């Protein structure tokens, strides 16, 4: 009887340890993401003012034209010919090109103008006011990706102002509809304006993460690939058939193949490890972490980089026969 009690007690203790570690990792990850940034001093530069002007333009997907015109005006003021292209009424894209000597080696600076909807009740500050708080611009698009778009524009104009002959074409392209799949933005331009992409070999877009510590750059990430999803629709003529399909898919709805670690993922986790104190040893050599059976200790976001997941988004039934 005592042996049985000891066994149960040990199991309970082990489960408590597992839960505690899981909660600690989750809390630590949340703490990092919610750290309050306190600047040494407020610095409002012309670049920040320009970002404020851009963020204040409501370019929710479907209404990108004012944003495209804003960027085009900046290009024209600096002596660069810009073309505003409407893929549909109100769906603005902006295109500019600096010609180079060599063909086929062009560099495309690609960014999207549209932003996701921003219900004011979900924001601490008005989403299109671009208020400055703690030296940060608060507003929809300030991160995704109007700030990056203006950085690309600044680089483009810096090159243009030199008036030096270029070795390759340099292209600036601000597009619509990225948040809804790109069908009326990049996809539309590829189909209807292939001349924009002629001679382009390289492209820079959003991606990667940048982290600051004490107003100094701690990590600069360059993203070379993105985990993508594919959507499939399964139809059945009867409710019974649909239920069978759901049951058949259930085993695949848990994360699978955690041992699949792409070289790019391994390098990223190793590089970011010094910034993740609570899981540094796990990320530093993730191959060893997996081999030692410690994969489950990783925060969810990192685990998902190494897993294939089937997700059943919903079942729609039609009882009309």
Number of C-alpha atoms within 10 A of each C-alpha: 6 7 8 9 10 11 12 12 12 12 12 12 12 12 12 12 12 14 11 12 13 16 12 13 17 14 12 17 17 11 11 12 9 9 8 9 14 13 13 10 8 12 11 12 9 9 13 18 14 13 22 22 14 24 27 20 19 22 27 19 19 18 20 27 26 18 28 29 18 14 22 22 16 15 23 13 9 13 12 18 14 20 17 20 20 20 20 12 10 17 25 27 30 24 20 20 20 19 15 16 11 12 14 15 17 23 19 22 21 20 26 28 33 32 26 15 13 16 9 11 9 9 12 9 15 17 22 21 17 24 17 16 13 15 16 17 21 22 23 26 28 22 15 19 20 23 21 20 26 19 16 21 22 15 13 20 18 12 15 19 11 9 9 9 12 15 13 19 21 23 21 24 26 28 31 36 28 19 18 14 11 15 16 21 27 23 16 18 20 13 10 11 13 10 11 17 16 13 17 18 14 12 12 14 15 16 15 13 11 11 13 11 10 10 11 8 10 13 15 13 13 13 14 9 10 9 8 5 9 5 8 7 6 8 12 13 11 12 14 10 12 17 13 11 14 15 11 11 14 12 11 14 13 12 15 15 10 15 14 14 17 11 8 12 16 17 16 17 19 17 15 19 19 16 14 16 13 15 17 16 15 21 25 20 15 23 15 14 18 18 10 9 9 12 20 13 16 20 15 12 9 13 15 15 17 20 16 17 14 17 13 14 6 7 11 8 12 9 8 4 6
